[in-house]
Amino acid sequence: MEMPSLFLAHGSPMLAIEQSPYASFLEAYAAKLGKPKAIVIFTAHWETERTTISSSDDVYETIYDFGGFPDELYRVKYPARGSSVVAGLVADRLAAAGLPVERDYERGLDHGSWTLLRRMYPEADVPVVQASVNPYAPPERQFAIGAALRGLGEQGVLVIGSGVTVHNLRAVKWGQETPEPWAVAFDDWLLETTNARRLEDLFDYEEQAPMARMAVPRAEHFVPYFIAFGSGDPSRAPETIHRSYMFGTLSNLSMKF
């Protein structure tokens, strides 16, 4: 079964236990997509200078890399196994493209991974390979990391970039249901530029996108978008599969590439 490349918003950690329209979307979309042979997920919550690939076959520890949430959330477990075989495929492809890569055999799944995956594949019965991001690398490099993985979908491997397009926690409006115009404007520009495949403009988003520094004060949650886009099939049009907002500014924009 062929798999696409996805960019998925992981929003609040409460996604794992709190029902919402976005949580319902993830459940329904995974059912539509079917079960992949493995998942490769680039998470905004694992930062390293070199792309680092989880490479063990063991069951992952569930990492609670957040604070101040209900006790129920800290009792959630997502006991997925890794895959040394798929990790090897990823590492070999990156190395062949001249991209530096490291292996990791101990780190667990952070909430950028398990909150999404618990909604999509709650049985934790799909092997997962977690990968890090370097928020300081330029967008061109992020896209190249993704491009090195093109074709994994033909082998039944689902590639996910897990982040958030508009992610400014200082600008959230608690309890506000309608999105702020500036957040919508940034995502509008992003979609227009992506759909037209204007890569040079996209890579220059800091200068060209409206309210870019407000939407992306730090790039760690945004760079998975470039990785997912790069790993998608360039002959297919990008597709917006979900768009909504939480707390006025936090974007749940999700894409299929």
Backbone bond lengths (Angstrom), bond angles and torsions (degrees), N, CA, C in turn:
res aa  C-N    CA-C-N  psi(-1)  N-CA   C-N-CA  omega(-1)  CA-C   N-CA-C  phi
1 M - - - 1.462 - - 1.535 109.88 -
2 E 1.326 116.75 122.37 1.458 120.46 -178.56 1.527 110.66 -76.67
3 M 1.328 115.72 139.32 1.449 122.05 -178.70 1.530 110.93 -116.07
4 P 1.328 117.50 147.11 1.459 121.06 176.32 1.525 110.17 -83.91
5 S 1.307 115.62 -175.44 1.463 122.61 167.26 1.524 106.69 -107.86
6 L 1.328 117.21 136.64 1.464 121.40 -176.18 1.521 111.63 -124.09
7 F 1.316 116.14 142.98 1.461 121.14 161.19 1.519 106.07 -106.93
8 L 1.334 115.99 123.33 1.458 120.97 -178.69 1.521 110.04 -125.08
9 A 1.323 115.43 135.23 1.459 120.66 175.32 1.521 109.07 -76.64
10 H 1.335 116.70 137.18 1.469 117.39 176.45 1.526 112.57 -106.94
11 G 1.329 118.13 -6.53 1.461 121.80 168.41 1.514 114.49 47.60
12 S 1.315 116.62 -138.18 1.459 123.01 179.38 1.525 110.55 -79.71
13 P 1.343 118.30 147.34 1.464 119.85 174.07 1.521 113.18 -57.14
14 M 1.336 117.34 -21.89 1.457 120.88 178.75 1.525 112.44 -62.93
15 L 1.323 116.52 -12.78 1.463 120.75 174.95 1.530 111.24 -51.88
16 A 1.336 116.41 -32.09 1.463 120.30 -175.75 1.517 113.43 -68.03
17 I 1.340 117.55 -27.10 1.473 119.57 -173.70 1.519 113.70 -127.68
18 E 1.308 118.12 -11.98 1.460 121.67 -173.79 1.523 109.76 -104.26
19 Q 1.321 116.74 123.77 1.460 119.41 179.10 1.523 109.80 -73.62
20 S 1.309 116.72 137.95 1.460 123.30 -179.17 1.516 107.75 -157.33
21 P 1.330 118.07 166.91 1.465 118.97 176.40 1.531 112.75 -56.89
22 Y 1.334 116.56 -36.80 1.469 118.71 -179.58 1.525 110.86 -71.05
23 A 1.333 117.32 -40.85 1.466 120.20 176.45 1.529 110.33 -60.08
24 S 1.322 116.53 -42.64 1.461 120.73 178.51 1.524 111.15 -63.46
25 F 1.325 116.27 -38.13 1.460 120.17 176.59 1.527 111.12 -59.56
26 L 1.339 116.24 -47.93 1.461 119.94 -177.84 1.531 111.07 -59.96
27 E 1.321 116.32 -42.19 1.463 120.43 179.43 1.528 110.80 -62.21
28 A 1.334 115.47 -46.81 1.465 120.04 -177.72 1.528 111.38 -68.82
29 Y 1.326 116.23 -38.44 1.469 119.13 -177.36 1.530 110.53 -67.97
30 A 1.322 116.79 -40.40 1.462 119.59 178.61 1.523 110.67 -63.45
31 A 1.333 117.30 -38.87 1.462 120.74 177.57 1.523 110.83 -62.99
32 K 1.314 116.39 -39.28 1.463 121.69 178.14 1.527 111.27 -68.49
33 L 1.322 114.97 -39.79 1.460 121.03 -175.96 1.524 111.40 -70.10
34 G 1.317 116.71 -36.07 1.454 121.04 -174.13 1.519 110.92 89.87
35 K 1.302 115.03 172.85 1.460 120.43 -174.42 1.526 110.47 -90.02
36 P 1.320 118.23 119.70 1.466 120.24 178.26 1.521 111.53 -74.04
37 K 1.336 116.09 166.19 1.465 120.31 174.89 1.534 110.90 -72.35
38 A 1.325 115.41 -30.35 1.467 121.41 178.68 1.515 108.12 -162.76
39 I 1.325 115.26 163.45 1.458 121.73 178.27 1.527 108.75 -125.22
40 V 1.311 116.24 132.69 1.465 122.58 170.52 1.521 106.73 -111.55
41 I 1.325 117.45 118.45 1.462 120.69 -174.24 1.516 111.15 -125.31
42 F 1.324 116.10 121.22 1.465 123.07 175.16 1.526 107.33 -90.73
43 T 1.321 116.74 117.54 1.454 121.18 -173.92 1.525 112.22 -108.42
44 A 1.315 115.44 135.88 1.463 121.64 178.84 1.518 112.69 -66.21
45 H 1.330 116.98 -13.36 1.465 120.40 -175.19 1.527 113.60 -98.92
46 W 1.313 115.79 15.71 1.474 120.67 173.70 1.521 107.15 -132.84
47 E 1.310 115.98 105.66 1.452 121.33 -176.52 1.524 110.77 -110.27
48 T 1.324 115.79 127.82 1.459 122.45 175.05 1.524 108.33 -143.25
49 E 1.329 116.24 160.16 1.459 119.44 178.58 1.526 110.74 -68.38
50 R 1.330 116.23 -43.06 1.462 121.40 177.35 1.529 109.16 -105.10
51 T 1.323 116.02 145.97 1.465 119.24 175.74 1.526 108.51 -56.91
52 T 1.317 116.11 123.55 1.454 121.56 -177.47 1.521 109.31 -117.38
53 I 1.324 115.56 134.33 1.456 122.55 -171.49 1.525 109.62 -115.01
54 S 1.338 117.49 125.42 1.455 120.74 172.50 1.519 108.72 -66.45
55 S 1.325 116.89 125.45 1.462 119.87 -166.77 1.522 114.87 -126.94
56 S 1.317 118.17 12.72 1.460 121.75 179.80 1.526 110.75 -91.44
57 D 1.318 115.93 157.05 1.464 121.37 173.29 1.523 112.05 -93.71
58 D 1.322 117.38 0.44 1.461 122.15 -174.84 1.527 111.63 -75.49
59 V 1.335 115.25 168.08 1.460 121.56 172.93 1.525 108.62 -72.88
60 Y 1.314 116.07 133.29 1.465 121.01 -179.09 1.530 111.49 -73.77
61 E 1.320 115.30 145.18 1.460 120.86 163.50 1.523 108.35 -73.36
62 T 1.324 117.76 144.34 1.462 122.10 174.50 1.526 108.34 -89.37
63 I 1.326 116.67 119.11 1.468 121.88 -177.39 1.523 109.64 -94.42
64 Y 1.325 116.49 131.05 1.473 122.04 177.41 1.528 108.00 -104.28
65 D 1.310 115.64 78.31 1.469 121.09 -174.56 1.534 110.03 -91.99
66 F 1.332 114.78 59.84 1.464 122.04 179.43 1.518 107.10 -162.95
67 G 1.313 116.80 169.29 1.460 120.21 -179.75 1.521 111.49 -143.94
68 G 1.334 115.23 157.00 1.454 120.22 174.07 1.510 115.97 85.24
69 F 1.332 117.22 17.96 1.465 120.56 -178.46 1.526 110.28 -106.75
70 P 1.333 117.87 168.11 1.470 120.63 -178.45 1.529 112.39 -60.66
71 D 1.330 115.49 151.15 1.463 120.91 -179.42 1.521 112.01 -56.98
72 E 1.324 115.89 -32.85 1.466 120.30 -179.52 1.519 112.11 -54.85
73 L 1.326 116.05 -37.65 1.468 120.25 -177.13 1.529 111.03 -67.04
74 Y 1.312 117.07 -34.08 1.469 121.28 -178.36 1.529 112.16 -78.33
75 R 1.322 116.30 -6.71 1.465 120.00 176.00 1.528 112.55 -96.00
76 V 1.319 116.26 -6.63 1.464 120.33 179.35 1.531 109.73 -70.32
77 K 1.308 115.95 135.05 1.462 122.26 173.85 1.525 108.61 -121.12
78 Y 1.330 115.88 142.62 1.466 119.70 172.51 1.538 107.04 -129.06
79 P 1.331 116.79 86.32 1.467 121.51 -170.43 1.529 114.64 -83.82
80 A 1.315 116.15 52.87 1.466 119.48 176.90 1.527 110.01 -72.41
81 R 1.301 115.74 153.46 1.462 121.20 173.47 1.519 110.84 -95.32
82 G 1.304 115.47 155.61 1.447 120.92 171.81 1.522 110.99 -83.68
83 S 1.329 115.80 -176.03 1.463 121.62 177.05 1.518 108.82 -146.20
84 S 1.315 116.34 106.56 1.465 119.81 178.84 1.528 110.81 -66.01
85 V 1.328 116.03 -29.78 1.469 119.52 -179.53 1.527 110.59 -67.52
86 V 1.340 116.95 -49.46 1.468 120.03 179.99 1.526 110.27 -68.14
87 A 1.331 117.05 -37.14 1.461 119.90 175.96 1.523 110.56 -59.07
88 G 1.326 116.24 -38.64 1.458 120.23 177.59 1.514 112.43 -64.46
89 L 1.344 116.42 -40.00 1.464 120.12 177.02 1.527 110.97 -60.34
90 V 1.332 115.70 -45.16 1.463 120.64 -179.48 1.523 110.52 -63.75
91 A 1.324 116.42 -48.62 1.468 120.39 -178.35 1.525 111.13 -62.10
92 D 1.323 117.34 -41.84 1.468 120.63 -179.51 1.523 111.41 -64.50
93 R 1.321 116.77 -39.37 1.462 119.95 -179.65 1.533 111.16 -67.77
94 L 1.309 116.66 -41.25 1.462 119.63 178.32 1.522 110.69 -64.80
95 A 1.320 116.23 -44.17 1.463 120.08 179.52 1.525 111.13 -62.58
96 A 1.334 117.05 -40.87 1.461 121.11 179.70 1.522 112.16 -63.48
97 A 1.344 115.75 -27.53 1.471 120.59 177.73 1.525 112.12 -87.14
98 G 1.324 116.55 4.46 1.453 120.35 179.18 1.510 114.06 77.94
99 L 1.336 116.86 21.00 1.458 121.95 -178.24 1.528 109.53 -102.41
100 P 1.315 117.67 128.66 1.469 119.69 -178.03 1.516 111.90 -65.20
101 V 1.321 116.27 141.26 1.460 121.15 -176.58 1.516 109.81 -145.01
102 E 1.322 115.86 145.32 1.460 122.56 176.49 1.530 108.58 -126.06
103 R 1.327 115.99 163.05 1.462 121.70 177.04 1.534 109.51 -112.50
104 D 1.324 116.40 149.28 1.460 122.03 175.91 1.526 108.52 -132.97
105 Y 1.336 116.38 137.40 1.465 120.14 -175.76 1.528 112.47 -121.05
106 E 1.322 118.29 8.16 1.458 120.04 -173.26 1.526 114.46 -128.51
107 R 1.316 119.09 -29.87 1.457 120.39 -170.67 1.528 111.50 -67.72
108 G 1.333 116.32 141.58 1.450 121.69 176.56 1.521 112.69 -84.27
109 L 1.334 115.45 -172.85 1.462 121.32 177.24 1.524 109.10 -87.90
110 D 1.328 116.78 124.05 1.462 120.25 176.85 1.524 109.70 -86.03
111 H 1.336 115.98 175.11 1.467 118.14 -172.08 1.522 112.79 -72.34
112 G 1.324 117.88 -13.74 1.458 119.46 172.19 1.518 112.03 -66.71
113 S 1.332 115.52 -19.92 1.463 121.07 178.45 1.522 112.65 -103.32
114 W 1.339 117.54 -55.76 1.466 118.33 -167.50 1.520 114.54 -74.17
115 T 1.328 118.80 -26.71 1.466 118.35 178.19 1.526 110.70 -64.58
116 L 1.334 116.37 -43.34 1.466 120.53 176.41 1.528 111.39 -65.37
117 L 1.322 115.65 -50.19 1.457 119.93 -172.48 1.522 111.97 -67.22
118 R 1.330 117.25 -30.94 1.464 119.13 177.71 1.533 110.72 -64.29
119 R 1.325 116.59 -33.98 1.465 120.20 176.06 1.529 111.79 -72.65
120 M 1.314 116.55 -37.86 1.460 120.22 -173.24 1.525 112.49 -82.92
121 Y 1.319 115.87 -46.02 1.460 121.63 -176.90 1.529 108.61 -132.90
122 P 1.336 116.43 75.11 1.468 121.52 -170.85 1.520 114.57 -63.59
123 E 1.326 118.07 -19.18 1.461 120.18 179.58 1.528 112.19 -77.94
124 A 1.314 117.36 -8.66 1.475 122.34 -179.71 1.525 111.56 54.66
125 D 1.331 115.53 37.70 1.460 120.84 -175.13 1.524 113.13 -106.51
126 V 1.339 116.66 14.91 1.462 121.59 175.09 1.525 107.78 -111.25
127 P 1.340 119.38 127.34 1.467 120.50 177.17 1.530 111.05 -58.97
128 V 1.329 115.78 139.89 1.463 121.70 -176.44 1.522 109.60 -123.01
129 V 1.315 115.51 133.14 1.463 122.10 170.38 1.522 106.87 -115.23
130 Q 1.310 116.37 115.86 1.468 121.31 -179.39 1.526 109.20 -93.98
131 A 1.331 116.04 141.51 1.460 120.95 -179.11 1.521 109.91 -131.74
132 S 1.321 115.39 148.63 1.461 121.91 -177.29 1.524 111.40 -89.71
133 V 1.327 114.98 170.58 1.466 121.76 174.54 1.524 109.04 -127.63
134 N 1.321 114.49 155.17 1.460 122.02 171.75 1.522 107.42 -116.00
135 P 1.339 118.23 103.39 1.463 119.79 -175.03 1.526 113.67 -69.05
136 Y 1.330 117.13 -11.23 1.460 120.52 -177.86 1.525 112.67 -92.37
137 A 1.317 117.44 -12.14 1.463 120.16 176.24 1.521 109.57 -72.95
138 P 1.341 118.01 145.56 1.467 120.20 -177.69 1.519 111.89 -67.95
139 P 1.338 116.98 158.65 1.466 119.95 -179.88 1.517 113.58 -55.07
140 E 1.336 117.20 -35.53 1.465 119.60 178.85 1.526 111.39 -58.49
141 R 1.344 116.58 -39.41 1.457 120.54 179.50 1.536 110.52 -69.40
142 Q 1.314 116.45 -39.04 1.464 119.82 178.30 1.532 110.22 -61.23
143 F 1.313 116.38 -45.01 1.463 121.86 179.49 1.528 110.37 -62.13
144 A 1.340 116.49 -39.45 1.465 121.03 -179.82 1.523 111.22 -66.19
145 I 1.338 117.29 -35.60 1.468 120.33 175.46 1.519 109.74 -59.42
146 G 1.333 115.87 -46.35 1.450 119.35 177.37 1.513 112.45 -63.26
147 A 1.339 116.80 -44.09 1.465 120.90 -176.80 1.523 111.80 -60.90
148 A 1.333 116.70 -30.66 1.465 120.56 178.79 1.526 111.55 -64.87
149 L 1.323 116.98 -19.99 1.468 121.39 -176.45 1.524 113.01 -100.54
150 R 1.329 117.64 3.46 1.461 119.56 178.22 1.525 110.84 -57.17
151 G 1.295 115.36 137.75 1.453 120.73 -179.97 1.514 113.82 100.96
152 L 1.346 117.51 -15.58 1.463 118.69 176.75 1.521 111.32 -62.68
153 G 1.337 115.36 -31.48 1.463 118.96 178.67 1.514 112.56 -61.48
154 E 1.339 117.20 -30.72 1.456 120.90 178.46 1.523 111.38 -68.39
155 Q 1.331 116.18 -19.08 1.461 121.73 177.07 1.525 111.88 -96.52
156 G 1.329 115.98 10.49 1.458 120.35 177.99 1.506 114.73 83.72
157 V 1.324 117.40 13.59 1.467 121.73 -179.63 1.525 109.19 -96.68
158 L 1.314 116.25 125.19 1.465 122.34 178.95 1.521 108.88 -91.45
159 V 1.330 116.77 119.87 1.462 122.34 177.03 1.528 108.32 -98.33
160 I 1.335 115.94 127.68 1.468 121.96 -179.09 1.519 109.43 -125.88
161 G 1.318 115.92 131.75 1.457 121.68 165.46 1.518 106.89 -99.67
162 S 1.326 117.18 117.82 1.467 121.96 -176.18 1.520 109.68 -106.64
163 G 1.331 115.86 112.18 1.455 120.65 -179.38 1.512 110.80 -161.79
164 V 1.325 116.90 -147.93 1.467 123.13 176.74 1.519 106.72 -153.79
165 T 1.328 117.96 133.62 1.465 119.09 -179.43 1.523 111.68 -73.28
166 V 1.323 117.21 -49.60 1.469 121.37 176.56 1.522 107.12 -106.98
167 H 1.334 116.17 107.97 1.466 121.04 -171.96 1.529 108.51 -140.47
168 N 1.328 115.41 87.26 1.463 121.50 177.80 1.524 106.58 -131.77
169 L 1.328 116.01 95.36 1.464 119.80 -173.43 1.523 112.44 -67.45
170 R 1.323 117.12 -19.02 1.466 119.62 176.82 1.527 112.01 -77.07
171 A 1.334 116.03 -13.89 1.468 120.03 -175.92 1.520 112.88 -107.53
172 V 1.342 118.12 4.50 1.461 118.63 -178.23 1.530 110.67 -67.59
173 K 1.312 114.93 148.23 1.461 122.64 179.65 1.530 107.58 -115.04
174 W 1.319 116.04 91.87 1.457 120.59 -174.12 1.532 111.07 -57.34
175 G 1.323 116.26 128.73 1.447 122.05 178.35 1.509 114.74 84.77
176 Q 1.346 118.03 -7.02 1.466 120.67 -178.77 1.525 110.01 -84.01
177 E 1.315 116.44 127.18 1.466 121.10 -176.97 1.521 112.91 -92.66
178 T 1.334 117.88 -29.85 1.465 120.37 -179.57 1.523 110.02 -87.31
179 P 1.340 118.23 138.83 1.462 120.40 -177.52 1.526 112.78 -74.54
180 E 1.308 115.61 149.83 1.458 121.73 174.66 1.537 109.30 -69.01
181 P 1.336 118.33 139.85 1.468 120.66 -178.26 1.523 113.81 -56.04
182 W 1.325 117.71 -36.98 1.469 119.34 -177.99 1.530 111.81 -66.87
183 A 1.346 116.74 -34.42 1.464 120.12 177.85 1.524 110.49 -67.61
184 V 1.329 116.07 -41.39 1.462 120.94 177.32 1.517 110.37 -64.17
185 A 1.328 116.96 -40.88 1.464 121.09 -178.49 1.529 111.24 -62.44
186 F 1.327 116.26 -40.13 1.469 118.35 179.04 1.520 110.55 -64.81
187 D 1.321 117.54 -47.24 1.465 119.92 179.94 1.533 111.54 -65.65
188 D 1.336 117.52 -36.16 1.465 120.26 176.36 1.533 110.38 -58.00
189 W 1.325 115.36 -47.42 1.478 120.16 179.68 1.523 110.05 -62.76
190 L 1.315 116.45 -43.02 1.457 120.93 -178.99 1.524 110.86 -60.29
191 L 1.321 116.76 -44.76 1.462 120.30 -179.67 1.524 111.64 -66.83
192 E 1.315 116.06 -43.96 1.474 119.35 179.48 1.530 110.71 -60.08
193 T 1.322 116.22 -44.98 1.459 121.06 -177.41 1.524 111.10 -69.37
194 T 1.320 116.24 -40.15 1.462 120.86 178.64 1.526 111.23 -65.20
195 N 1.323 116.59 -48.10 1.461 120.40 -176.83 1.520 111.86 -63.76
196 A 1.323 117.19 -30.70 1.459 121.38 177.48 1.527 112.16 -85.37
197 R 1.342 116.54 -4.08 1.474 123.41 -177.52 1.525 111.52 53.47
198 R 1.322 115.91 40.92 1.471 120.41 175.21 1.538 107.42 -85.29
199 L 1.319 114.87 78.46 1.455 119.90 -171.45 1.523 112.92 -64.25
200 E 1.315 117.16 -39.44 1.468 119.03 -179.51 1.528 110.78 -62.45
201 D 1.323 116.94 -40.64 1.466 120.36 177.43 1.528 110.04 -67.17
202 L 1.316 116.07 -41.58 1.457 120.41 -179.22 1.527 110.97 -62.18
203 F 1.326 116.31 -43.85 1.463 119.86 -179.94 1.526 111.42 -66.40
204 D 1.319 116.66 -21.59 1.470 122.13 179.40 1.533 110.78 -99.84
205 Y 1.325 116.24 29.46 1.477 120.69 -173.48 1.516 112.83 -58.19
206 E 1.321 118.41 -32.10 1.462 120.30 -177.59 1.525 112.00 -60.75
207 E 1.339 116.72 -30.67 1.460 121.32 179.72 1.519 112.67 -96.60
208 Q 1.328 117.14 -28.93 1.461 119.77 -170.77 1.528 114.94 -101.65
209 A 1.317 117.48 -29.82 1.467 119.03 -176.10 1.522 110.61 -78.46
210 P 1.329 117.80 139.52 1.467 120.00 177.08 1.526 110.83 -65.66
211 M 1.317 115.90 134.36 1.473 122.92 176.65 1.528 112.14 58.45
212 A 1.327 116.30 33.81 1.464 120.04 -175.45 1.521 112.04 -61.08
213 R 1.314 117.49 -42.92 1.461 119.33 -177.11 1.531 111.94 -72.98
214 M 1.314 116.51 -23.23 1.456 120.37 174.46 1.527 110.15 -76.37
215 A 1.319 116.00 -41.32 1.458 120.93 -178.18 1.524 112.27 -74.48
216 V 1.328 115.94 -36.97 1.465 121.61 -175.74 1.526 108.99 -127.73
217 P 1.330 117.72 73.87 1.467 119.03 179.14 1.516 112.46 -66.09
218 R 1.328 116.14 -26.35 1.467 122.97 175.01 1.513 107.02 -144.49
219 A 1.342 117.31 142.85 1.468 120.36 -163.62 1.520 115.67 -85.97
220 E 1.340 119.16 -3.79 1.467 118.87 -170.81 1.527 113.43 -60.93
221 H 1.343 117.79 -31.96 1.466 119.34 179.81 1.529 112.48 -86.11
222 F 1.317 116.81 -13.37 1.460 120.20 -177.13 1.524 112.35 -94.59
223 V 1.326 118.21 -32.97 1.468 119.26 -174.18 1.530 113.82 -63.36
224 P 1.342 121.08 -27.15 1.472 117.25 174.44 1.526 113.53 -59.96
225 Y 1.333 116.91 -22.91 1.467 120.64 176.26 1.532 110.07 -62.86
226 F 1.331 116.61 -45.98 1.469 120.16 -179.96 1.526 110.94 -65.08
227 I 1.326 116.86 -39.31 1.460 120.35 179.93 1.522 110.38 -63.96
228 A 1.328 116.53 -46.57 1.463 120.12 179.20 1.529 111.60 -62.99
229 F 1.313 116.41 -42.30 1.467 120.91 178.95 1.525 109.74 -62.08
230 G 1.321 116.33 -45.13 1.458 120.14 -179.47 1.513 113.19 -62.61
231 S 1.320 117.31 -34.27 1.468 120.09 -176.30 1.520 112.96 -82.73
232 G 1.315 117.11 -8.29 1.458 120.32 179.58 1.511 113.30 -75.77
233 D 1.311 115.84 170.21 1.459 122.77 178.89 1.527 109.08 -77.57
234 P 1.354 118.94 113.46 1.463 120.34 -176.91 1.518 114.15 -67.10
235 S 1.337 117.43 -12.77 1.471 119.60 179.08 1.519 112.06 -85.08
236 R 1.338 116.92 -7.53 1.461 121.02 -179.42 1.523 110.38 -107.98
237 A 1.313 115.61 144.23 1.464 120.10 179.00 1.526 109.95 -72.02
238 P 1.327 117.78 136.50 1.466 119.94 173.50 1.532 109.92 -58.55
239 E 1.322 115.72 149.58 1.466 120.39 -177.27 1.527 109.93 -132.33
240 T 1.322 115.93 127.59 1.461 120.50 172.83 1.518 108.11 -78.70
241 I 1.317 117.14 117.25 1.466 120.09 -176.74 1.530 112.34 -101.37
242 H 1.328 117.13 -17.73 1.466 120.26 174.99 1.523 108.56 -160.53
243 R 1.348 114.50 144.11 1.464 119.53 173.84 1.526 109.07 -149.42
244 S 1.305 115.37 120.67 1.461 122.22 174.77 1.522 107.81 -159.84
245 Y 1.333 115.88 172.93 1.468 120.45 -178.05 1.522 109.68 -135.96
246 M 1.330 115.10 149.24 1.454 122.55 174.52 1.525 108.87 -119.86
247 F 1.314 116.04 144.19 1.474 121.55 174.14 1.531 112.09 54.75
248 G 1.327 116.53 32.16 1.457 120.89 174.12 1.506 116.20 82.30
249 T 1.338 117.47 -28.01 1.468 118.63 -172.94 1.519 114.58 -136.02
250 L 1.309 118.57 -23.80 1.465 121.02 -173.41 1.534 109.24 -76.84
251 S 1.332 116.23 114.65 1.464 120.55 -171.79 1.534 111.52 -87.33
252 N 1.330 115.00 137.29 1.460 121.67 172.22 1.527 110.96 -105.02
253 L 1.321 117.45 20.94 1.462 120.91 179.29 1.529 109.90 -55.12
254 S 1.328 115.67 128.50 1.463 121.51 -179.99 1.516 109.10 -133.17
255 M 1.352 115.65 144.32 1.446 121.06 -170.89 1.531 111.89 -131.96
256 K 1.319 114.84 150.57 1.464 122.73 170.58 1.513 108.37 -113.65
257 F 1.326 116.14 129.87 1.466 120.93 -179.15 1.525 110.71 -120.54
